[in-house]
Amino acid sequence: QVQLVESGGDWVQPGGSLRLSCAASGFTFSTSAMSWHRQAPGKERELVASISRLGTRTNYADFVKGRFTISRDNFVNTVYLQMNSLNAEDTAVYYCNTAGYWGKGTLVTVSS
């Protein structure tokens, strides 16, 4: 069955960086678009970034443009989210998604 396992979430100070990973299994990763979403406390889940199956096209929410980078490695069935210049508003649980399947998420906390 489809499995998405996120990792890399941590506590970080404002201005810091983190790299999230999502290990995928149970489907043909190289033919699947992938995306990262996040849900902050008391807020709805929102799209952060998406990437096409070959990684040639990416899209970002306005609030992360220039700070976050989504990438993928089809040899190891993993999608990444490099997050730089983090601020308190980035505090959230970050989820990996494909075709309606979700991982359990990884918590990112940005505070001093």
Secondary structure as a PSIPRED ss2 file (coil, helix, strand):
# PSIPRED VFORMAT (PSIPRED V4.0)

   1 Q C   1.000  0.000  0.000
   2 V C   1.000  0.000  0.000
   3 Q E   0.000  0.000  1.000
   4 L E   0.000  0.000  1.000
   5 V E   0.000  0.000  1.000
   6 E E   0.000  0.000  1.000
   7 S E   0.000  0.000  1.000
   8 G C   1.000  0.000  0.000
   9 G C   1.000  0.000  0.000
  10 D C   1.000  0.000  0.000
  11 W E   0.000  0.000  1.000
  12 V E   0.000  0.000  1.000
  13 Q C   1.000  0.000  0.000
  14 P C   1.000  0.000  0.000
  15 G C   1.000  0.000  0.000
  16 G C   1.000  0.000  0.000
  17 S C   1.000  0.000  0.000
  18 L E   0.000  0.000  1.000
  19 R E   0.000  0.000  1.000
  20 L E   0.000  0.000  1.000
  21 S E   0.000  0.000  1.000
  22 C E   0.000  0.000  1.000
  23 A E   0.000  0.000  1.000
  24 A E   0.000  0.000  1.000
  25 S E   0.000  0.000  1.000
  26 G C   1.000  0.000  0.000
  27 F C   1.000  0.000  0.000
  28 T C   1.000  0.000  0.000
  29 F H   0.000  1.000  0.000
  30 S H   0.000  1.000  0.000
  31 T H   0.000  1.000  0.000
  32 S C   1.000  0.000  0.000
  33 A C   1.000  0.000  0.000
  34 M E   0.000  0.000  1.000
  35 S E   0.000  0.000  1.000
  36 W E   0.000  0.000  1.000
  37 H E   0.000  0.000  1.000
  38 R E   0.000  0.000  1.000
  39 Q E   0.000  0.000  1.000
  40 A C   1.000  0.000  0.000
  41 P C   1.000  0.000  0.000
  42 G C   1.000  0.000  0.000
  43 K C   1.000  0.000  0.000
  44 E C   1.000  0.000  0.000
  45 R C   1.000  0.000  0.000
  46 E E   0.000  0.000  1.000
  47 L E   0.000  0.000  1.000
  48 V E   0.000  0.000  1.000
  49 A E   0.000  0.000  1.000
  50 S E   0.000  0.000  1.000
  51 I E   0.000  0.000  1.000
  52 S C   1.000  0.000  0.000
  53 R C   1.000  0.000  0.000
  54 L C   1.000  0.000  0.000
  55 G C   1.000  0.000  0.000
  56 T C   1.000  0.000  0.000
  57 R C   1.000  0.000  0.000
  58 T E   0.000  0.000  1.000
  59 N E   0.000  0.000  1.000
  60 Y E   0.000  0.000  1.000
  61 A C   1.000  0.000  0.000
  62 D H   0.000  1.000  0.000
  63 F H   0.000  1.000  0.000
  64 V H   0.000  1.000  0.000
  65 K C   1.000  0.000  0.000
  66 G C   1.000  0.000  0.000
  67 R C   1.000  0.000  0.000
  68 F E   0.000  0.000  1.000
  69 T E   0.000  0.000  1.000
  70 I E   0.000  0.000  1.000
  71 S E   0.000  0.000  1.000
  72 R E   0.000  0.000  1.000
  73 D E   0.000  0.000  1.000
  74 N C   1.000  0.000  0.000
  75 F C   1.000  0.000  0.000
  76 V C   1.000  0.000  0.000
  77 N C   1.000  0.000  0.000
  78 T E   0.000  0.000  1.000
  79 V E   0.000  0.000  1.000
  80 Y E   0.000  0.000  1.000
  81 L E   0.000  0.000  1.000
  82 Q E   0.000  0.000  1.000
  83 M E   0.000  0.000  1.000
  84 N C   1.000  0.000  0.000
  85 S C   1.000  0.000  0.000
  86 L C   1.000  0.000  0.000
  87 N C   1.000  0.000  0.000
  88 A H   0.000  1.000  0.000
  89 E H   0.000  1.000  0.000
  90 D H   0.000  1.000  0.000
  91 T C   1.000  0.000  0.000
  92 A E   0.000  0.000  1.000
  93 V E   0.000  0.000  1.000
  94 Y E   0.000  0.000  1.000
  95 Y E   0.000  0.000  1.000
  96 C E   0.000  0.000  1.000
  97 N E   0.000  0.000  1.000
  98 T E   0.000  0.000  1.000
  99 A C   1.000  0.000  0.000
 100 G C   1.000  0.000  0.000
 101 Y E   0.000  0.000  1.000
 102 W E   0.000  0.000  1.000
 103 G C   1.000  0.000  0.000
 104 K C   1.000  0.000  0.000
 105 G C   1.000  0.000  0.000
 106 T E   0.000  0.000  1.000
 107 L E   0.000  0.000  1.000
 108 V E   0.000  0.000  1.000
 109 T E   0.000  0.000  1.000
 110 V E   0.000  0.000  1.000
 111 S C   1.000  0.000  0.000
 112 S C   1.000  0.000  0.000
